[in-house]
Amino acid sequence: MQIAPEVIELEQLAQREAVPMGLALKRAGVASTTYWRWRHAGKEPLTGTIRKIRAAITELAERAA
């Protein structure tokens, strides 16, 4: 089972910006169980959901700066 490249990109962005993934998921309104399915069950994320999480990471990073 492979993890979708978009999920890996999100994780790298969150790590680079020092934003906890759980906090980004909460801000984006994405359930942690959904994220778990992406990581462990091979489910593909929707493009719109990826955008929401990316925006949440960026927003949280800007607020912390």
N, CA, C and O atoms as a GROMACS GRO file, in nm:
protein
  260
    1MET      N    1   0.083  -0.118   0.000
    1MET     CA    2   0.000   0.000   0.000
    1MET      C    3   0.088   0.125   0.000
    1MET      O    4   0.184   0.136   0.077
    2GLN      N    5   0.055   0.217  -0.088
    2GLN     CA    6   0.128   0.342  -0.096
    2GLN      C    7   0.046   0.456  -0.039
    2GLN      O    8  -0.077   0.458  -0.045
    3ILE      N    9   0.118   0.550   0.017
    3ILE     CA   10   0.054   0.672   0.068
    3ILE      C   11   0.052   0.772  -0.046
    3ILE      O   12   0.152   0.790  -0.116
    4ALA      N   13  -0.060   0.838  -0.066
    4ALA     CA   14  -0.073   0.936  -0.173
    4ALA      C   15   0.033   1.045  -0.158
    4ALA      O   16   0.058   1.092  -0.047
    5PRO      N   17   0.095   1.086  -0.268
    5PRO     CA   18   0.199   1.190  -0.261
    5PRO      C   19   0.150   1.320  -0.197
    5PRO      O   20   0.227   1.390  -0.132
    6GLU      N   21   0.021   1.351  -0.216
    6GLU     CA   22  -0.034   1.474  -0.157
    6GLU      C   23  -0.030   1.470  -0.005
    6GLU      O   24  -0.007   1.572   0.060
    7VAL      N   25  -0.052   1.353   0.051
    7VAL     CA   26  -0.049   1.337   0.196
    7VAL      C   27   0.095   1.357   0.246
    7VAL      O   28   0.117   1.423   0.348
    8ILE      N   29   0.189   1.301   0.176
    8ILE     CA   30   0.330   1.318   0.214
    8ILE      C   31   0.370   1.465   0.204
    8ILE      O   32   0.442   1.516   0.291
    9GLU      N   33   0.325   1.533   0.099
    9GLU     CA   34   0.354   1.676   0.085
    9GLU      C   35   0.296   1.757   0.201
    9GLU      O   36   0.362   1.846   0.254
   10LEU      N   37   0.173   1.725   0.242
   10LEU     CA   38   0.112   1.794   0.356
   10LEU      C   39   0.194   1.774   0.483
   10LEU      O   40   0.218   1.868   0.558
   11GLU      N   41   0.236   1.650   0.504
   11GLU     CA   42   0.315   1.620   0.624
   11GLU      C   43   0.447   1.696   0.623
   11GLU      O   44   0.490   1.747   0.726
   12GLN      N   45   0.510   1.704   0.507
   12GLN     CA   46   0.636   1.777   0.497
   12GLN      C   47   0.616   1.926   0.520
   12GLN      O   48   0.696   1.991   0.587
   13LEU      N   49   0.508   1.981   0.463
   13LEU     CA   50   0.476   2.122   0.484
   13LEU      C   51   0.451   2.151   0.632
   13LEU      O   52   0.504   2.247   0.686
   14ALA      N   53   0.371   2.068   0.695
   14ALA     CA   54   0.341   2.087   0.837
   14ALA      C   55   0.468   2.079   0.921
   14ALA      O   56   0.487   2.158   1.014
   15GLN      N   57   0.554   1.986   0.888
   15GLN     CA   58   0.679   1.972   0.963
   15GLN      C   59   0.769   2.095   0.942
   15GLN      O   60   0.826   2.148   1.037
   16ARG      N   61   0.780   2.138   0.816
   16ARG     CA   62   0.862   2.256   0.785
   16ARG      C   63   0.812   2.380   0.858
   16ARG      O   64   0.892   2.461   0.905
   17GLU      N   65   0.680   2.393   0.867
   17GLU     CA   66   0.620   2.510   0.930
   17GLU      C   67   0.599   2.493   1.081
   17GLU      O   68   0.549   2.583   1.148
   18ALA      N   69   0.637   2.377   1.134
   18ALA     CA   70   0.624   2.346   1.277
   18ALA      C   71   0.478   2.355   1.323
   18ALA      O   72   0.448   2.408   1.430
   19VAL      N   73   0.388   2.303   1.240
   19VAL     CA   74   0.246   2.301   1.270
   19VAL      C   75   0.206   2.155   1.295
   19VAL      O   76   0.224   2.072   1.207
   20PRO      N   77   0.152   2.124   1.412
   20PRO     CA   78   0.107   1.987   1.436
   20PRO      C   79  -0.006   1.948   1.339
   20PRO      O   80  -0.101   2.024   1.319
   21MET      N   81   0.006   1.832   1.280
   21MET     CA   82  -0.093   1.787   1.182
   21MET      C   83  -0.233   1.781   1.243
   21MET      O   84  -0.331   1.815   1.176
   22GLY      N   85  -0.243   1.739   1.367
   22GLY     CA   86  -0.374   1.732   1.432
   22GLY      C   87  -0.440   1.868   1.440
   22GLY      O   88  -0.561   1.880   1.422
   23LEU      N   89  -0.362   1.970   1.467
   23LEU     CA   90  -0.415   2.106   1.474
   23LEU      C   91  -0.460   2.154   1.335
   23LEU      O   92  -0.564   2.218   1.322
   24ALA      N   93  -0.381   2.122   1.234
   24ALA     CA   94  -0.417   2.160   1.096
   24ALA      C   95  -0.545   2.089   1.052
   24ALA      O   96  -0.631   2.150   0.989
   25LEU      N   97  -0.556   1.962   1.086
   25LEU     CA   98  -0.677   1.887   1.051
   25LEU      C   99  -0.799   1.949   1.118
   25LEU      O  100  -0.904   1.965   1.055
   26LYS      N  101  -0.786   1.982   1.245
   26LYS     CA  102  -0.897   2.041   1.319
   26LYS      C  103  -0.938   2.174   1.257
   26LYS      O  104  -1.057   2.201   1.239
   27ARG      N  105  -0.840   2.257   1.225
   27ARG     CA  106  -0.866   2.388   1.165
   27ARG      C  107  -0.936   2.373   1.029
   27ARG      O  108  -1.022   2.454   0.993
   28ALA      N  109  -0.899   2.268   0.954
   28ALA     CA  110  -0.956   2.246   0.822
   28ALA      C  111  -1.090   2.172   0.828
   28ALA      O  112  -1.158   2.160   0.726
   29GLY      N  113  -1.127   2.123   0.946
   29GLY     CA  114  -1.252   2.050   0.960
   29GLY      C  115  -1.246   1.908   0.906
   29GLY      O  116  -1.347   1.854   0.860
   30VAL      N  117  -1.127   1.849   0.912
   30VAL     CA  118  -1.107   1.713   0.862
   30VAL      C  119  -1.087   1.620   0.982
   30VAL      O  120  -1.004   1.647   1.069
   31ALA      N  121  -1.162   1.513   0.986
   31ALA     CA  122  -1.154   1.419   1.097
   31ALA      C  123  -1.020   1.346   1.097
   31ALA      O  124  -0.965   1.313   0.991
   32SER      N  125  -0.968   1.322   1.215
   32SER     CA  126  -0.842   1.248   1.227
   32SER      C  127  -0.856   1.106   1.172
   32SER      O  128  -0.759   1.047   1.126
   33THR      N  129  -0.978   1.051   1.177
   33THR     CA  130  -0.999   0.917   1.121
   33THR      C  131  -0.984   0.919   0.968
   33THR      O  132  -0.938   0.821   0.909
   34THR      N  133  -1.022   1.028   0.907
   34THR     CA  134  -1.004   1.042   0.762
   34THR      C  135  -0.856   1.042   0.729
   34THR      O  136  -0.812   0.973   0.637
   35TYR      N  137  -0.782   1.120   0.804
   35TYR     CA  138  -0.636   1.124   0.784
   35TYR      C  139  -0.576   0.986   0.807
   35TYR      O  140  -0.488   0.944   0.732
   36TRP      N  141  -0.621   0.915   0.907
   36TRP     CA  142  -0.571   0.781   0.935
   36TRP      C  143  -0.594   0.689   0.815
   36TRP      O  144  -0.507   0.609   0.780
   37ARG      N  145  -0.711   0.700   0.755
   37ARG     CA  146  -0.741   0.617   0.637
   37ARG      C  147  -0.646   0.647   0.522
   37ARG      O  148  -0.607   0.556   0.448
   38TRP      N  149  -0.609   0.773   0.506
   38TRP     CA  150  -0.513   0.808   0.401
   38TRP      C  151  -0.378   0.743   0.428
   38TRP      O  152  -0.312   0.693   0.337
   39ARG      N  153  -0.337   0.745   0.555
   39ARG     CA  154  -0.205   0.694   0.592
   39ARG      C  155  -0.198   0.542   0.599
   39ARG      O  156  -0.096   0.482   0.564
   40HIS      N  157  -0.305   0.478   0.644
   40HIS     CA  158  -0.297   0.336   0.676
   40HIS      C  159  -0.389   0.244   0.595
   40HIS      O  160  -0.369   0.123   0.595
   41ALA      N  161  -0.487   0.299   0.527
   41ALA     CA  162  -0.581   0.214   0.454
   41ALA      C  163  -0.576   0.238   0.304
   41ALA      O  164  -0.655   0.182   0.229
   42GLY      N  165  -0.482   0.322   0.260
   42GLY     CA  166  -0.464   0.344   0.117
   42GLY      C  167  -0.573   0.425   0.050
   42GLY      O  168  -0.586   0.422  -0.072
   43LYS      N  169  -0.651   0.498   0.128
   43LYS     CA  170  -0.757   0.581   0.070
   43LYS      C  171  -0.696   0.707   0.009
   43LYS      O  172  -0.597   0.761   0.059
   44GLU      N  173  -0.755   0.753  -0.100
   44GLU     CA  174  -0.709   0.874  -0.169
   44GLU      C  175  -0.784   0.997  -0.117
   44GLU      O  176  -0.906   0.995  -0.107
   45PRO      N  177  -0.712   1.102  -0.085
   45PRO     CA  178  -0.778   1.225  -0.040
   45PRO      C  179  -0.837   1.302  -0.157
   45PRO      O  180  -0.787   1.293  -0.269
   46LEU      N  181  -0.943   1.375  -0.131
   46LEU     CA  182  -1.002   1.462  -0.232
   46LEU      C  183  -0.917   1.588  -0.245
   46LEU      O  184  -0.860   1.636  -0.147
   47THR      N  185  -0.909   1.641  -0.365
   47THR     CA  186  -0.828   1.760  -0.392
   47THR      C  187  -0.872   1.878  -0.305
   47THR      O  188  -0.788   1.950  -0.252
   48GLY      N  189  -1.001   1.897  -0.292
   48GLY     CA  190  -1.052   2.008  -0.210
   48GLY      C  191  -1.013   1.994  -0.064
   48GLY      O  192  -0.987   2.094   0.003
   49THR      N  193  -1.009   1.873  -0.015
   49THR     CA  194  -0.971   1.849   0.125
   49THR      C  195  -0.823   1.879   0.144
   49THR      O  196  -0.784   1.938   0.244
   50ILE      N  197  -0.742   1.839   0.048
   50ILE     CA  198  -0.598   1.869   0.054
   50ILE      C  199  -0.578   2.021   0.057
   50ILE      O  200  -0.496   2.071   0.133
   51ARG      N  201  -0.653   2.093  -0.026
   51ARG     CA  202  -0.641   2.240  -0.029
   51ARG      C  203  -0.677   2.301   0.106
   51ARG      O  204  -0.610   2.393   0.154
   52LYS      N  205  -0.783   2.249   0.168
   52LYS     CA  206  -0.825   2.302   0.299
   52LYS      C  207  -0.716   2.281   0.404
   52LYS      O  208  -0.687   2.371   0.483
   53ILE      N  209  -0.656   2.164   0.404
   53ILE     CA  210  -0.551   2.136   0.503
   53ILE      C  211  -0.428   2.221   0.475
   53ILE      O  212  -0.367   2.275   0.568
   54ARG      N  213  -0.391   2.234   0.349
   54ARG     CA  214  -0.275   2.318   0.314
   54ARG      C  215  -0.298   2.462   0.359
   54ARG      O  216  -0.208   2.526   0.413
   55ALA      N  217  -0.418   2.513   0.335
   55ALA     CA  218  -0.451   2.650   0.377
   55ALA      C  219  -0.446   2.662   0.529
   55ALA      O  220  -0.399   2.763   0.582
   56ALA      N  221  -0.494   2.561   0.599
   56ALA     CA  222  -0.491   2.564   0.746
   56ALA      C  223  -0.348   2.565   0.797
   56ALA      O  224  -0.316   2.638   0.891
   57ILE      N  225  -0.261   2.486   0.737
   57ILE     CA  226  -0.121   2.484   0.779
   57ILE      C  227  -0.058   2.622   0.758
   57ILE      O  228   0.011   2.674   0.846
   58THR      N  229  -0.084   2.679   0.642
   58THR     CA  230  -0.028   2.811   0.611
   58THR      C  231  -0.079   2.916   0.708
   58THR      O  232  -0.002   2.999   0.758
   59GLU      N  233  -0.208   2.914   0.735
   59GLU     CA  234  -0.268   3.011   0.828
   59GLU      C  235  -0.210   2.996   0.969
   59GLU      O  236  -0.175   3.095   1.032
   60LEU      N  237  -0.200   2.875   1.016
   60LEU     CA  238  -0.146   2.851   1.150
   60LEU      C  239   0.001   2.892   1.159
   60LEU      O  240   0.045   2.946   1.261
   61ALA      N  241   0.076   2.867   1.054
   61ALA     CA  242   0.218   2.905   1.052
   61ALA      C  243   0.233   3.057   1.056
   61ALA      O  244   0.321   3.110   1.124
   62GLU      N  245   0.147   3.126   0.980
   62GLU     CA  246   0.152   3.274   0.977
   62GLU      C  247   0.117   3.333   1.112
   62GLU      O  248   0.176   3.432   1.155
   63ARG      N  249   0.020   3.274   1.179
   63ARG     CA  250  -0.019   3.324   1.311
   63ARG      C  251   0.091   3.304   1.415
   63ARG      O  252   0.106   3.383   1.508
   64ALA      N  253   0.168   3.196   1.398
   64ALA     CA  254   0.274   3.166   1.493
   64ALA      C  255   0.398   3.254   1.470
   64ALA      O  256   0.481   3.270   1.559
   65ALA      N  257   0.408   3.310   1.351
   65ALA     CA  258   0.528   3.389   1.318
   65ALA      C  259   0.526   3.525   1.380
   65ALA      O  260   0.620   3.603   1.362
   0.00000   0.00000   0.00000
